[in-house]
């Protein structure tokens, strides 16, 4: 019985993709702290609960609607729904309850924060997963916008409006999300072909997907530079971002010249921590 409970909770945690969800919640909390310049009150706790529930619910609903294509891809076929370790109907119910509760908490914090969190859900589930993901490679660009909503919502809880730094932070997370999924799609191109998903590396070739990733990283660093030039931060976040981006770009260049995917695998070592480190440096370098 104990092992069954452990397996159930493990399947539930995988349904909500806790690592990805945790990263997005983390960006939302940092957005609040950046806006408040480290001032903390009870709204931060409510924000964390709202984002955790809303993002988990949205993720679970995504898993529900994508369970057919997840079963076709080696990278995703062991997820709870395609693997049969969690009932789809229960996943739909729990995810819907989590999402609804999270949205209510967000609306209670502020109407703007609630609207931003709700927009993230609509973009991710309705526009990306249901309408665009299986039809066009442009869907990823739209889907990446959802990734920037938590940090914008967190910022708005304190500021009550979307200022220039909030828009840059939103764009920063969205661009990183796009670079990340483009690199994943290039590395696992065969999986995406098997599932007939029209990602850029499938429709235009792996190298095009990698070039797009490199372009996104350049835009990412431009956004960090803008925060410095707008006097939101000092120069340290830009230096830190470049310290991870330059070796990443070198790995992408190595792949473009050789075609060896080991370069893409090495690239993840620099891309994965880039966002979190940049945001922490921004938080600790505010003017």
Secondary structure, 3 states (H helix, E strand, C coil): CHHHHHHHHHHHHHHCCHHHHHHHHHHHHHHHHHHHCCCCCHHHHHHHHHHHHHHHHHHHHHHHHCHHHHCCCCCCCCCHHHHCCCCHHHHHHHHHHHHHHHHHHHHHHCHHHHHHHHHHHHHHHHHHHHHHCCCCCCHHHHHHHHHHHHHHHHHHHHHCCCCHHHHHHHHHHHHHHHHHHHHHHHHCHHHHHHCCCCCHHHHCCHHHHHHHHHHHHHHHHHHHHHHHHCCCECCHHHHHHHHHHHHHHHHHHHHHHHCCCHHHHHHHHHHHHHHHHHHHHHHHCEC
